[in-house]
Amino acid sequence: MGWRCENLGNGLWNVTDDGTNTQTPYVSFNGTIAANPQLTQNFGRILNQQLNDNEQMMLDKPQIFDGTYEYVGVANNTALPSDPVWMVIRKSWSANRVVKVQYRPNVAWTHHVNGWL
C-alpha cells in the first residue's frame, strides 16, 4: 500500500491510503521537497516522533481504533496549549489501522480537533 499526498491550499495537506496493497506503506509528497522543505521536514519529524531539543509534544490517542482520530502536536517548549503555533498531525483510524494522515501548522492545541476536512 502507498500513500497519496495532496496540497489542499492555505497550508493544509492531506495524506490518504492509495488502496494499492503491493508494497510497504510510505509517504510521498506532490511537488519537490525543495519547494516544500519545512512541510516535509516537520511532517516527517512528527510522524517519526523526532523532536528538537527545544520542542514539546502533546498526544491525544483514542480509546478504540475504529472510526476515531489520533492527534500528535509539536511546538516550542515555551508554547502554551492555547498558542496558535502547534504543528498537528491527525491520523484517521478504521478497523484498527491508519487510513488517512493529515497535517496542519499554526494550530492552538486547545482547538486541535477543529477545522479538519
C-alpha positions as CSV (number, residue, x, y, z in Angstrom):
1,M,0.0,0.0,0.0
2,G,1.2,3.5,-0.6
3,W,0.1,7.0,0.5
4,R,-1.2,9.8,-1.7
5,C,-0.3,13.4,-0.5
6,E,-2.5,16.3,-1.7
7,N,-2.0,20.0,-1.2
8,L,-5.3,21.4,-0.1
9,G,-4.1,25.0,0.0
10,N,-3.8,27.5,2.9
11,G,-1.1,25.4,4.5
12,L,-3.3,22.3,4.6
13,W,-2.1,18.9,3.4
14,N,-4.0,15.6,3.1
15,V,-2.4,12.2,3.0
16,T,-4.6,9.1,2.2
17,D,-4.1,5.4,1.6
18,D,-3.9,4.9,-2.1
19,G,-5.5,1.5,-1.8
20,T,-2.8,-0.4,-3.6
21,N,-1.6,-3.4,-1.4
22,T,1.6,-4.2,-3.3
23,Q,4.3,-2.8,-1.0
24,T,5.1,-1.4,2.4
25,P,3.3,1.8,3.3
26,Y,5.2,5.0,2.5
27,V,4.5,8.7,2.4
28,S,5.4,10.9,-0.6
29,F,4.7,14.5,-1.5
30,N,3.4,16.1,-4.6
31,G,6.0,18.5,-6.0
32,T,9.6,18.7,-5.0
33,I,11.0,18.6,-1.5
34,A,12.9,21.8,-2.3
35,A,9.6,23.6,-2.9
36,N,8.2,22.5,0.5
37,P,11.2,22.0,2.8
38,Q,9.6,23.0,6.1
39,L,6.5,21.0,5.4
40,T,8.3,17.8,4.5
41,Q,10.8,18.2,7.3
42,N,8.2,18.9,10.0
43,F,5.6,16.4,8.7
44,G,8.2,13.6,8.7
45,R,9.7,14.5,12.0
46,I,6.3,14.5,13.7
47,L,5.3,11.2,12.1
48,N,8.5,9.7,13.5
49,Q,8.2,11.4,16.9
50,Q,11.6,13.1,16.4
51,L,11.7,16.3,18.4
52,N,14.3,19.1,18.5
53,D,15.8,19.9,21.9
54,N,13.6,23.0,22.3
55,E,10.3,21.3,21.4
56,Q,7.4,19.6,23.3
57,M,4.9,17.0,22.1
58,M,1.2,16.6,23.0
59,L,-0.7,13.4,22.2
60,D,-4.5,12.7,22.0
61,K,-5.0,9.0,21.5
62,P,-8.4,7.3,21.2
63,Q,-9.5,4.5,23.5
64,I,-10.6,2.4,20.5
65,F,-9.1,2.4,17.0
66,D,-12.2,2.2,14.7
67,G,-13.8,5.4,13.3
68,T,-11.7,7.6,15.6
69,Y,-8.8,10.0,15.3
70,E,-5.3,10.3,16.9
71,Y,-3.7,13.7,17.2
72,V,0.0,14.5,17.7
73,G,1.1,18.1,18.2
74,V,4.6,19.7,18.4
75,A,5.6,23.2,19.4
76,N,8.4,25.1,21.1
77,N,8.9,24.3,24.8
78,T,7.7,27.8,25.7
79,A,4.4,27.5,23.8
80,L,1.1,27.3,25.8
81,P,-1.6,24.9,24.6
82,S,-3.7,28.0,23.7
83,D,-0.9,29.5,21.4
84,P,-1.7,29.0,17.7
85,V,1.8,27.7,17.0
86,W,1.4,24.0,17.1
87,M,2.1,21.7,14.2
88,V,-0.5,19.0,14.3
89,I,-1.0,15.6,12.6
90,R,-4.3,13.8,12.6
91,K,-4.4,10.1,11.9
92,S,-7.8,8.6,11.0
93,W,-8.3,5.1,12.2
94,S,-10.6,2.4,10.8
95,A,-10.7,-1.3,11.7
96,N,-7.5,-0.9,13.8
97,R,-5.4,0.7,11.0
98,V,-4.5,4.2,10.0
99,V,-6.3,5.0,6.7
100,K,-5.6,8.7,6.5
101,V,-2.9,11.2,7.7
102,Q,-3.3,14.9,7.7
103,Y,-1.0,17.8,8.7
104,R,-1.8,21.4,9.8
105,P,0.6,24.1,11.1
106,N,-0.3,27.1,13.3
107,V,-3.0,25.4,15.4
108,A,-3.8,26.1,19.0
109,W,-3.5,22.7,20.8
110,T,-6.7,23.6,22.8
111,H,-8.5,23.5,19.4
112,H,-6.7,20.7,17.7
113,V,-9.8,18.7,16.9
114,N,-11.4,21.7,15.0
115,G,-11.0,22.7,11.3
116,W,-10.1,19.4,9.7
117,L,-11.6,18.4,6.3
